[in-house]
């Protein structure tokens, strides 16, 4: 198989944590439970990323750290990029274009609406969406097959292989 991109929305965060800024919100109990589940699923699927980039927001950092732990990877392998914190799909495409040519499986951890918009741009709007129309719910992971390299993606140029939500893993 060629290159794969894994999009992961941060796990559920706490709105009443006392964090002064949105950026600093931690995971809540559900998020702390679901983040490792996603890591376990990736491990079972043998989807071990060789390039990992994450939003530096606390909830994304905690999510990626839990996933890394389940995959047996060290936290120092994560690149944090401010563009993933509330960046739109255009900003995320620029981040994607910066993935190294040697990367075969990339993991991008971020937020909505950017991740959801990126998924729709890459794979089109047909997919296994939730009944309420939501696509990238918290801790959702999308496995995407890339048809080319990281820099030459166009609208609809990728294939959604699987979209998994935490409730499916309970």
N, C-alpha and C positions, 0 to 999 in steps of 0.2 A: 504494500500500500504506500502511496505517496505521502505528502505532508498532511498533518492533521492539526487542527486548531481546536482547543478546548476553551470555551467561554464559561466562566463561572461567576455567577453573581454572589456577592457576599452573603453569608448566612444572616438570619434574623437578628436585628440589633435591638438594643434597649432604648426606648424613647424617654424613660424616666430614670436614667442612670445618674443624673446630676451633671452630666457632661455639659460644659458651657457652650461648646460648638458642635455642630453636626459632625464635623470631621472626627471628633473624639469619642463618638458613641461606641461603646463596646457591644459585644454579642450578649443577647439574653440567654436564658436557659435553653430554649429551643434551638437557638443558633449554636450554642456550645455542644449540643447533642447532634445537630445535623451536619456540621462542618466535617467531623471525622467520618461520618457515614459516606459523604461524597468521596473522601480520600480512600476509603475502603472499596467503594465501587470502582474508582479509577484503577486501583491495584488489581482487583478481580478481572477487569477488562484489559489489563496489561497496558494501560495508557499512562506511561510514565513520561512526563514532559522533560525535554532537554533544554527548553528555554521558558522561563517563568517570569512574568511581569505582572505587577499588582498595583492597584491604587494604594497610596500610602495612608489612607484613612484607617483609623483603628479597627473598625469592623472588618475591613478587607484584609488587613494585616493578620488579625486573629484567625480569619477563615483560611487564608493561605498557609499559615503556620500549622494549623490542624491538619490540613490536607497533606502538607509536606511530611509531617510526622507519620501519618499512615502509610505514605509511600517510601518511608525510610530515607528521605532526602533532608539535607541540612537547610536551615533558614538562610544561610549566606548565599544560597543559589538563587535567591529572589531579587529581581530588579524592581525598584519602586519608581513609578513614574506619575507625576502630578496630573498628566493628561488623562489618566484613568479615573481621577476623582471628578465625577460629573461631566466628563468630556463627552461631546456629541460623537456621532458615528464618523464624521470627517476626521476628528482628532484621533479616534481609535484606529482608523485606517492608516493614519500616519505612523502611529505606534507599531502597527502590524508590519508596515513597510520597513521598519527598522529591525525586524527580527533577523538574526544571522542566517546566511545561506545554509550553514551546516545544520540548523535546527530542523528536525523531522517532526517533532510534536511540541507545539507551543501552548502554553496555558496563560490565559489573560483573565485576571480577577478584578472585577469592578462593580459598577453600579448601573441602575436603570435611570433614565431611559436609554443611555448610550449603548449598553450591551444589547438590549432588545433591538434597537434600531440597527446596530451592526449586524446582528443575526439576520434580520429581515433583508438588509441590503445584500449580504453574501449569499443567502439561500432562498430568497423569495418569501412570499407570505403564506405558502401552504405548509402546514405542519401540525404536529400534535399539540395544539394549544389547549389550555385549561378551559373549562366551561365558561368561566367569567371573562374569557378573552385574554387573560394574562399569559405571557410567554415565559419570560425569565423571572419567575417568582424567586424569593430569597432562597439561596443555596441551590438553585437550578443549575444544571450543567448541560451544555450543548456540545456534542462531538461533531465536528465538521471536517469533511474531506476537502482538501484544497486541490484544485486542478492544475495549479501552476505554482510559481514561487510566491513568496510573501509580498512582493512589491507589485505584482501584476494582477491583482484581483479586481474584478469589475462586478457590477450589479448582477446577481444571480449566477456568479461563476463558481460557486461552491455547492456542496451537497450536505444537507443535514443528515447525519447517520443516526443520531439518537439525541433525544431531549429527555433528561431525567430530572424529576423533582424529588425532594426528600421524602415526601409521603409515600412514594413508590418503593422506597427502600426500608420502610418500617416493618 
